[in-house]
């Protein structure tokens, strides 16, 4: 029986089959990082942001609402953040950087809200129009892959699938294209229609949107099916390591560096 893959596991296999083996076949533990923790905080903040009450009536109260949620989520993650042992100064540096990320995102959202209001909508109706479906799990039974889509917008008869990223990159990399292609064909399989656009919201910078094409989805299906065909074995020798700068760098190394380069060479 084929394992149920995810966009992350597909991309990990393509990055390094040996890393995939340790993570998904051997199921070895992975270490936490400030980037993963910060990413989770950002996702949870934006997931809750769109749940507003009657006391939020304009831009100022909406901004307060956003940053109240952010600070709450950051505080809730204190134990996890402390466990990273980065020191208070470094944690504050990441807090402040994440705060600026949300300032950028809110500035862009504010412009979208103003544009919607300028069409004649009330504040409440404009906000509802820009409220997406959030954190929805989709699964392809045909290709045995599933994943959570961060946001789905349905605007003017068009469907937009967006993934959030908190990193510094602002281009849609091949790995991101593969992820978006998987989202697109899963959505089509479940909903029966092809989404019109997919994209990445680089929260601290900008939003990149591309149209969905048959080629995008077909390339993603081929990659998923290829990984399935190469991950039937449980023998480590069938998962060659792909040495690259991602194995070890100046400030860190792959979670499985020791197992890969010392125990098995």
Secondary structure, 3 states (H helix, E strand, C coil): CCCCECHHHHHHHHHCHHHHHHHHHCCCCCCCCHHHHHHHHHHHHHHHHCCCCCCCCCHHHHHHHHHHHHHHHHHHCHHHHHHCCCCHHHHHHHHHHHHHHHHHHHHHHHHHHHHHHCCCCCHHHHHHHCCCEEEEEEEECCCCEEEEEEEEEEECCEEEEEEEECCCCCCCCHHHHHHHHHHHHHHHHHHCCCCCEEEEEECCCEEEEEECCHHHHHHHHHHHHHHHHHCCCCCHHHCCCCCCCCCEECCEECCCHHHHHHHCC
